């Protein structure tokens, strides 16, 4: 019985090593075997605590289930993909993520005005703790409301709409810039120089389409024009 168990363990190890060499050829794991190819290893938190492990996926990869990342996620583009609601058996539906250079939160809704053409919009109770630099958009339903405006700016997780038609409806949108503890400690910096501490070094490219003499030439030309323009202001 001991011999059978040993044989089975060795066979599983062989299959794991073969799978890793095909799927994750650039993964390096202590002991000469690639543990990341076996789902059981993902349950071992201690492996992920080792900062020396770096895994580079060179092919399309999928995660079935939830994925939690403590830190930032950097990508060239992002979207969600689902089975197409109108033809789920044959099509997929993609939508791109909304992105901005600022770490911005969006809130929206529809407000029904009172007889004075006003409404108090109550935001989530955590709004002030999470957001600053609030901005507003107001659009009336049914007919123009030329005097529609933000009567009272956001404070204590609410703001007031004024100047609308009595009992009218208004579509509103509010944005805020995050100022919670995490984002203050890890701010989003839209532009950085390439180098040893960046995603790629100088002269290297995240997208090889830029590794083209014409693209580089026009990018350098544009940078020179903008630098000259800025110096004249």
C-alpha positions as CSV (number, residue, x, y, z in Angstrom):
1,X,0.0,0.0,0.0
2,X,2.9,2.3,0.7
3,X,4.3,1.7,-2.7
4,X,1.0,2.5,-4.4
5,X,0.7,5.8,-2.5
6,X,4.2,6.8,-3.5
7,X,3.6,5.9,-7.1
8,X,0.4,8.0,-7.2
9,X,2.1,11.0,-5.6
10,X,5.0,10.8,-8.1
11,X,2.5,10.5,-11.0
12,X,0.6,13.6,-9.8
13,X,3.9,15.5,-9.4
14,X,4.9,14.5,-12.9
15,X,1.6,15.7,-14.4
16,X,1.8,19.0,-12.5
17,X,5.3,19.6,-13.7
18,X,4.4,18.8,-17.3
19,X,1.3,21.1,-17.2
20,X,3.3,23.9,-15.7
21,X,6.0,23.7,-18.4
22,X,3.3,24.1,-21.1
23,X,1.0,26.6,-19.4
24,X,3.3,28.7,-17.2
25,X,6.8,28.3,-18.6
26,X,8.1,31.4,-16.9
27,X,7.0,30.5,-13.4
28,X,9.8,29.7,-11.1
29,X,9.0,27.8,-7.9
30,X,11.4,26.7,-5.1
31,X,12.4,23.0,-5.2
32,X,12.4,22.7,-9.0
33,X,8.7,22.2,-9.4
34,X,5.9,24.5,-10.5
35,X,3.3,24.5,-7.8
36,X,1.1,27.2,-9.4
37,X,-0.3,24.7,-11.9
38,X,-2.1,22.8,-9.2
39,X,-5.1,24.5,-7.7
40,X,-4.3,23.2,-4.2
41,X,-1.3,25.5,-4.1
42,X,-3.4,28.6,-4.6
43,X,-5.0,27.8,-1.2
44,X,-1.6,28.1,0.5
45,X,-1.4,31.7,1.6
46,X,2.3,31.4,2.6
47,X,3.4,31.0,-1.0
48,X,1.9,34.4,-1.9
49,X,3.5,36.0,1.1
50,X,6.9,35.5,-0.5
51,X,7.8,38.7,-2.4
52,X,10.4,37.0,-4.5
53,X,7.8,35.1,-6.5
54,X,7.1,36.8,-9.9
55,X,4.7,35.1,-12.3
56,X,4.4,36.4,-15.9
57,X,1.5,35.2,-18.0
58,X,2.4,35.2,-21.6
59,X,-0.9,33.7,-22.8
60,X,-4.6,34.4,-22.2
61,X,-5.5,33.3,-18.7
62,X,-8.8,33.0,-16.9
63,X,-9.9,33.1,-13.2
64,X,-13.1,31.3,-12.5
65,X,-14.5,32.7,-9.3
66,X,-13.8,35.9,-7.3
67,X,-10.4,37.6,-7.4
68,X,-9.3,40.0,-4.6
69,X,-6.2,42.2,-5.2
70,X,-4.8,44.2,-2.3
71,X,-3.0,46.9,-4.2
72,X,-3.3,48.4,-7.6
73,X,-4.1,46.8,-10.9
74,X,-2.5,48.2,-14.1
75,X,-3.7,47.3,-17.6
76,X,-3.7,48.5,-21.1
77,X,-7.5,48.4,-21.3
78,X,-10.4,47.0,-19.4
79,X,-14.0,45.7,-20.0
80,X,-16.6,43.3,-18.7
81,X,-17.7,40.4,-20.9
82,X,-21.0,38.5,-20.4
83,X,-23.2,36.2,-22.5
84,X,-25.1,38.5,-24.8
85,X,-28.6,39.1,-23.2
86,X,-30.3,38.8,-26.6
87,X,-28.4,35.8,-27.9
88,X,-26.6,34.2,-24.9
89,X,-25.9,30.9,-26.8
90,X,-24.0,32.5,-29.7
91,X,-22.7,35.9,-28.7
92,X,-20.7,37.7,-26.1
93,X,-21.2,41.3,-25.0
94,X,-18.3,43.6,-24.1
95,X,-18.4,47.0,-22.4
96,X,-15.4,49.1,-21.7
97,X,-14.7,50.5,-18.3
98,X,-15.1,54.2,-17.6
99,X,-11.6,55.6,-16.9
100,X,-10.1,59.0,-16.0
101,X,-6.8,60.4,-14.8
102,X,-8.5,61.0,-11.4
103,X,-9.7,58.4,-9.0
104,X,-13.4,59.4,-9.5
105,X,-16.6,58.0,-8.2
106,X,-20.0,58.4,-10.0
107,X,-23.4,58.7,-8.4
108,X,-26.7,59.4,-10.3
109,X,-30.4,59.2,-9.9
110,X,-33.8,60.9,-10.7
111,X,-35.2,63.5,-8.4
112,X,-38.9,64.5,-8.2
113,X,-39.2,68.2,-7.4
114,X,-41.7,69.7,-4.9
115,X,-44.2,72.4,-5.6
116,X,-41.4,75.0,-5.3
117,X,-39.4,73.3,-8.0
118,X,-36.8,72.0,-5.4
119,X,-35.5,68.7,-4.2
120,X,-33.0,67.5,-1.6
121,X,-30.8,64.7,-3.0
122,X,-29.5,62.4,-0.3
123,X,-26.3,60.6,-1.1
124,X,-24.9,57.5,0.7
125,X,-23.9,58.1,4.3
126,X,-20.2,57.4,3.5
127,X,-20.1,60.0,0.7
128,X,-18.2,62.7,2.6
129,X,-15.8,60.2,4.1
130,X,-14.9,58.9,0.6
131,X,-15.2,61.9,-1.7
132,X,-14.1,65.5,-2.2
133,X,-14.1,68.0,-5.1
134,X,-17.8,67.3,-5.9
135,X,-19.1,68.2,-9.4
136,X,-22.7,68.1,-10.6
137,X,-24.8,67.5,-13.7
138,X,-28.6,68.3,-13.9
139,X,-30.9,67.6,-16.8
140,X,-34.7,68.1,-16.8
141,X,-37.3,65.7,-18.1
142,X,-40.1,66.6,-20.5
143,X,-39.5,70.3,-20.9
144,X,-36.7,72.8,-20.5
145,X,-36.1,74.3,-17.0
146,X,-33.9,77.3,-17.7
147,X,-33.4,78.2,-14.1
148,X,-32.5,74.7,-12.9
149,X,-29.4,74.8,-10.7
150,X,-27.7,73.4,-7.7
151,X,-29.2,75.6,-4.9
152,X,-27.2,74.2,-2.1
153,X,-23.8,72.5,-2.7
154,X,-23.1,69.1,-1.2
155,X,-22.7,69.0,2.6
156,X,-23.4,66.3,5.1
157,X,-24.0,63.8,2.3
158,X,-26.7,65.8,0.5
159,X,-27.3,68.7,-1.9
160,X,-30.3,70.7,-3.0
161,X,-31.7,71.2,-6.5
162,X,-33.6,74.5,-7.2
163,X,-35.1,76.5,-10.0
164,X,-37.0,73.6,-11.6
165,X,-40.6,73.3,-12.6
166,X,-43.1,72.4,-9.8
167,X,-43.4,68.6,-9.5
168,X,-41.0,68.1,-12.4
169,X,-38.4,65.4,-12.7
170,X,-34.6,65.9,-12.9
171,X,-31.9,63.5,-13.8
172,X,-28.8,64.3,-11.7
173,X,-25.2,63.0,-11.7
174,X,-22.6,63.7,-9.0
175,X,-18.9,62.8,-9.1
176,X,-16.4,62.9,-6.3
177,X,-12.6,62.4,-6.1
178,X,-11.6,59.8,-3.6
179,X,-9.7,61.0,-0.5
180,X,-9.9,57.9,1.7
181,X,-6.8,56.6,3.6
182,X,-5.7,54.1,0.9
183,X,-5.8,56.5,-2.0
184,X,-4.0,59.2,-0.1
185,X,-1.2,56.7,0.7
186,X,-1.3,55.3,-2.9
187,X,-2.2,58.2,-5.2
188,X,-2.8,57.7,-8.9
189,X,-0.1,59.5,-10.9
190,X,-1.2,59.8,-14.5
191,X,2.2,60.4,-16.1
192,X,5.6,58.9,-15.0
193,X,8.9,58.5,-16.7
194,X,10.0,55.0,-17.8
195,X,12.9,53.5,-15.9
196,X,14.0,50.7,-13.6
197,X,11.2,51.3,-11.1
198,X,8.5,51.6,-13.7
199,X,6.6,48.9,-15.6
200,X,9.1,49.1,-18.4
201,X,12.5,50.7,-18.8
202,X,13.4,53.5,-21.2
203,X,13.3,52.3,-24.8
204,X,11.0,49.4,-24.0
205,X,7.3,49.3,-24.8
206,X,4.2,47.8,-23.1
207,X,2.7,47.7,-26.6
208,X,5.1,46.8,-29.4
209,X,3.0,48.8,-31.9
210,X,4.9,51.8,-30.6
211,X,8.2,50.2,-31.5
212,X,8.0,51.7,-34.9
213,X,10.4,54.3,-36.3
214,X,7.5,56.4,-37.8
215,X,5.5,56.3,-34.5
216,X,8.6,57.3,-32.5
217,X,9.5,60.1,-34.9
218,X,6.1,61.7,-34.8
219,X,5.8,61.3,-31.0
220,X,9.2,63.0,-30.6
221,X,8.1,65.7,-33.1
222,X,4.9,66.3,-31.2
223,X,6.7,66.5,-27.8
224,X,9.1,69.1,-29.2
225,X,6.2,71.2,-30.6
226,X,4.4,71.1,-27.2
227,X,7.6,71.9,-25.3
228,X,8.2,74.9,-27.5
229,X,4.6,76.0,-27.1
230,X,4.7,75.7,-23.4
231,X,8.0,77.7,-23.2
232,X,6.3,80.6,-25.0
233,X,3.4,80.9,-22.7
